């Protein structure tokens, strides 16, 4: 099940300068997090991959966001991308997870287990209750009638209004609350359409973009644009709250990085344009 993705090439990896650009990761991790990326880079089952990546989601200080997995990370871990997409559609139809189009400037999609997403919503509602805000009943309508009925990554204003109306008399203030809470983002090209969104994910998206640039820049500065996976995974990024493992899975799956096997282990290399 855990065969590595390999592309046999001669190893030219050596210890090179500027490794000090990153700090070592803390060793205070639980069992699921302590598995090295080389030990569980690939899987044979989409749900198993999702569960492992959820368990390994980085602990982010000062940001209240539930674990999510990028579609690109799944692509790095399963050989058949078409099967991954089919599995995700099936799991979404079974109401086990939701897929979100991220406002990252890239074609990024996040996958979150529905239980985690409901927990995220409830955290937002508790904060709003503390601030004595009005129209909070809309969050119950949203969970019961919108999330259960609409599986797509976006929804039109009229359909949203219609589904919320199953819970009660809808006002524009109700929809404004959903936007304020970060559950909906109005689309720029069509203000009558909304993206479903994950609350409090903004700072994480900024770190995602910065971490990608930082990791690619680090490898590009190396003579052969490569490094042993086991060594690279221990490095800490300076400009992203996400750990190295999170970014490596993402960049391998998106095709910016590739791995190949050597007698001493897997090597990560920049993919040539």
C-alpha positions as CSV (number, residue, x, y, z in Angstrom):
1,X,0.0,0.0,0.0
2,X,2.8,2.4,0.9
3,X,4.9,2.0,-2.2
4,X,6.9,5.2,-2.9
5,X,6.4,7.3,-6.0
6,X,9.7,6.7,-7.7
7,X,11.5,7.9,-10.8
8,X,14.8,6.2,-11.0
9,X,17.6,8.6,-11.6
10,X,21.3,8.8,-10.5
11,X,21.6,10.7,-7.2
12,X,23.6,13.9,-7.3
13,X,22.4,15.0,-3.9
14,X,25.1,16.2,-1.5
15,X,25.2,18.4,1.6
16,X,25.1,21.9,0.3
17,X,25.2,25.4,1.8
18,X,22.4,27.5,3.0
19,X,20.5,24.8,4.9
20,X,20.6,27.2,7.8
21,X,17.9,29.2,6.1
22,X,15.4,27.0,8.0
23,X,15.2,26.0,11.7
24,X,14.6,22.4,12.8
25,X,11.0,21.4,13.5
26,X,10.0,20.6,17.1
27,X,10.2,17.0,18.0
28,X,7.1,17.3,20.3
29,X,4.7,15.5,18.1
30,X,2.2,12.7,18.6
31,X,2.4,9.3,16.9
32,X,0.4,10.2,13.8
33,X,2.5,13.3,13.2
34,X,5.8,11.6,13.9
35,X,5.5,9.3,10.9
36,X,8.0,10.7,8.3
37,X,6.7,11.8,4.9
38,X,8.9,9.2,3.3
39,X,7.1,6.5,5.4
40,X,3.7,7.6,4.3
41,X,4.1,9.6,1.1
42,X,1.6,7.5,-0.9
43,X,-1.6,5.6,-0.2
44,X,-3.9,3.2,-2.1
45,X,-7.1,4.7,-0.7
46,X,-8.4,8.2,-0.9
47,X,-10.3,8.2,2.5
48,X,-7.3,6.7,4.3
49,X,-5.1,9.5,2.8
50,X,-7.5,12.2,3.9
51,X,-7.7,10.8,7.4
52,X,-3.9,10.6,7.8
53,X,-3.4,14.2,6.4
54,X,-6.1,15.4,8.7
55,X,-4.3,13.9,11.7
56,X,-1.1,15.5,10.5
57,X,-2.5,18.9,9.9
58,X,-0.1,21.5,11.4
59,X,-0.9,23.1,14.8
60,X,-1.3,26.8,14.0
61,X,-0.9,29.3,16.8
62,X,-3.4,32.2,17.0
63,X,-5.5,30.9,14.1
64,X,-8.8,29.0,14.8
65,X,-9.1,26.9,11.7
66,X,-10.1,23.2,11.5
67,X,-7.9,20.7,9.6
68,X,-8.2,20.7,5.8
69,X,-6.5,18.9,3.0
70,X,-5.6,20.4,-0.4
71,X,-6.6,18.5,-3.5
72,X,-3.0,18.8,-4.7
73,X,-1.9,17.0,-1.6
74,X,-4.1,14.0,-2.4
75,X,-2.7,14.1,-6.0
76,X,0.8,13.7,-4.5
77,X,-0.3,10.6,-2.5
78,X,-2.4,8.6,-5.0
79,X,-1.4,7.6,-8.5
80,X,-4.7,7.8,-10.2
81,X,-6.0,11.4,-10.1
82,X,-9.2,10.6,-11.9
83,X,-10.0,8.0,-9.2
84,X,-9.2,10.6,-6.5
85,X,-11.8,13.0,-8.1
86,X,-14.3,10.2,-8.3
87,X,-13.7,9.2,-4.7
88,X,-14.1,12.9,-3.6
89,X,-17.4,13.2,-5.4
90,X,-18.7,10.0,-3.7
91,X,-17.5,11.1,-0.3
92,X,-19.2,14.5,-0.8
93,X,-22.5,12.8,-1.9
94,X,-22.3,10.8,1.3
95,X,-22.1,14.1,3.2
96,X,-18.7,13.1,4.8
97,X,-16.8,16.1,3.5
98,X,-17.0,19.4,1.6
99,X,-14.8,20.9,-1.1
100,X,-14.0,24.6,-1.2
101,X,-12.5,26.8,-3.9
102,X,-9.8,28.8,-2.2
103,X,-9.3,32.5,-2.8
104,X,-5.6,32.0,-3.3
105,X,-5.1,33.3,-6.8
106,X,-4.4,29.7,-7.9
107,X,-6.6,26.7,-8.8
108,X,-6.6,25.5,-5.2
109,X,-9.3,23.4,-3.6
110,X,-9.5,22.5,0.1
111,X,-11.2,19.4,1.5
112,X,-12.7,19.5,5.0
113,X,-14.6,16.7,6.8
114,X,-18.2,17.9,7.4
115,X,-17.9,17.4,11.1
116,X,-14.9,19.7,11.2
117,X,-16.7,22.3,9.1
118,X,-19.7,22.3,11.5
119,X,-17.3,22.7,14.4
120,X,-15.8,25.7,12.6
121,X,-19.2,27.3,12.1
122,X,-20.2,26.8,15.7
123,X,-17.0,28.5,16.9
124,X,-17.9,31.5,14.8
125,X,-21.4,31.5,16.1
126,X,-20.2,31.4,19.7
127,X,-18.0,34.5,19.1
128,X,-20.9,36.3,17.5
129,X,-23.2,35.4,20.5
130,X,-20.6,36.9,22.9
131,X,-20.9,40.1,20.9
132,X,-24.7,40.1,21.1
133,X,-25.1,40.1,17.3
134,X,-28.5,39.6,15.7
135,X,-29.8,37.2,13.0
136,X,-27.8,34.3,14.3
137,X,-30.7,31.9,13.5
138,X,-29.4,32.0,9.9
139,X,-26.5,29.7,10.8
140,X,-29.0,26.9,11.8
141,X,-30.8,27.4,8.5
142,X,-27.5,27.3,6.7
143,X,-26.4,24.0,8.3
144,X,-29.8,22.3,7.9
145,X,-31.0,23.5,4.5
146,X,-28.0,24.9,2.5
147,X,-25.2,22.5,3.4
148,X,-27.4,19.5,3.2
149,X,-28.8,20.4,-0.2
150,X,-26.0,22.2,-2.1
151,X,-22.8,20.2,-2.7
152,X,-21.2,22.5,-5.2
153,X,-18.4,25.0,-4.4
154,X,-20.7,28.0,-5.2
155,X,-24.3,29.1,-5.0
156,X,-26.4,31.8,-6.6
157,X,-28.2,34.5,-4.5
158,X,-31.7,33.3,-5.5
159,X,-31.0,29.7,-4.7
160,X,-29.4,30.6,-1.4
161,X,-32.4,32.8,-0.5
162,X,-34.8,29.9,-1.4
163,X,-33.0,27.3,0.7
164,X,-32.6,29.6,3.7
165,X,-36.4,30.3,3.4
166,X,-37.0,26.7,4.3
167,X,-36.0,27.7,7.8
168,X,-37.8,31.0,8.2
169,X,-38.4,34.5,6.7
170,X,-35.1,35.6,5.2
171,X,-33.8,39.1,5.2
172,X,-30.7,40.6,3.5
173,X,-29.2,40.9,7.0
174,X,-29.2,37.1,7.3
175,X,-27.0,36.7,4.2
176,X,-24.8,39.6,5.4
177,X,-24.1,37.6,8.6
178,X,-23.1,34.6,6.6
179,X,-20.6,36.8,4.6
180,X,-19.3,38.5,7.7
181,X,-18.8,35.1,9.3
182,X,-16.7,34.0,6.4
183,X,-19.0,31.2,5.2
184,X,-19.7,32.9,1.9
185,X,-17.5,35.1,-0.4
186,X,-19.2,37.1,-3.1
187,X,-17.7,36.4,-6.5
188,X,-16.1,39.4,-8.2
189,X,-17.1,38.5,-11.7
190,X,-20.8,37.9,-10.7
191,X,-22.0,39.6,-7.5
192,X,-25.1,37.3,-7.5
193,X,-22.9,34.3,-7.0
194,X,-21.1,33.2,-3.8
195,X,-18.2,30.8,-3.1
196,X,-18.7,28.6,0.0
197,X,-15.8,29.4,2.3
198,X,-14.0,28.3,5.4
199,X,-14.1,30.9,8.2
200,X,-10.7,32.3,9.5
201,X,-8.7,30.8,6.6
202,X,-7.4,34.1,5.3
203,X,-4.1,34.2,7.2
204,X,-3.5,30.5,6.4
205,X,-3.9,31.3,2.6
206,X,-1.3,34.0,2.9
207,X,1.1,31.6,4.6
208,X,0.3,29.0,2.0
209,X,1.4,31.3,-0.8
210,X,4.5,32.6,1.0
211,X,5.5,29.0,2.0
212,X,5.3,27.8,-1.5
213,X,7.6,30.6,-2.7
214,X,10.0,30.1,0.2
215,X,10.4,26.4,-0.4
216,X,10.8,26.7,-4.1
217,X,13.3,29.5,-3.6
218,X,15.3,27.4,-1.2
219,X,15.6,24.5,-3.5
220,X,16.3,26.7,-6.5
221,X,19.4,28.1,-4.7
222,X,20.9,24.7,-4.3
223,X,23.3,23.6,-7.1
224,X,21.3,20.6,-8.2
225,X,17.9,22.0,-7.1
226,X,17.3,19.0,-4.9
227,X,17.6,17.6,-1.4
228,X,17.0,14.4,0.5
229,X,13.4,14.2,1.6
230,X,14.2,13.1,5.1
231,X,16.5,16.1,5.6
232,X,14.2,18.6,3.9
233,X,11.2,17.6,6.0
234,X,13.0,18.5,9.2
235,X,13.4,22.1,8.1
236,X,11.1,24.9,9.3
237,X,9.7,27.6,7.0
238,X,10.1,31.1,8.2
239,X,7.1,32.7,6.4
240,X,4.4,30.1,6.7
241,X,2.4,28.7,9.7
242,X,2.2,25.4,7.8
243,X,4.9,22.8,8.3
244,X,7.3,21.5,5.7
245,X,5.4,18.3,5.2
246,X,2.2,20.2,4.3
247,X,4.0,22.2,1.6
248,X,5.9,19.3,0.2
249,X,2.8,17.3,-0.4
250,X,1.2,20.3,-2.0
251,X,4.1,21.1,-4.4
252,X,4.6,17.5,-5.3
253,X,1.0,17.1,-6.2
254,X,0.9,20.3,-8.2
255,X,3.9,19.2,-10.2
256,X,6.3,21.9,-9.0
257,X,8.4,19.2,-7.3
258,X,9.1,15.6,-8.0
259,X,10.6,12.7,-6.1
260,X,13.0,9.9,-7.1
261,X,14.5,7.0,-5.3
262,X,18.1,6.6,-4.5
263,X,20.0,4.0,-2.5
264,X,19.9,6.3,0.5
265,X,16.3,7.3,0.2
266,X,13.9,9.6,-1.6
267,X,15.2,12.9,-3.1
268,X,13.0,15.9,-3.8
269,X,13.9,18.0,-6.9
270,X,12.5,21.1,-8.6
271,X,10.6,20.1,-11.7
272,X,12.1,21.6,-14.8
273,X,9.9,24.0,-16.8
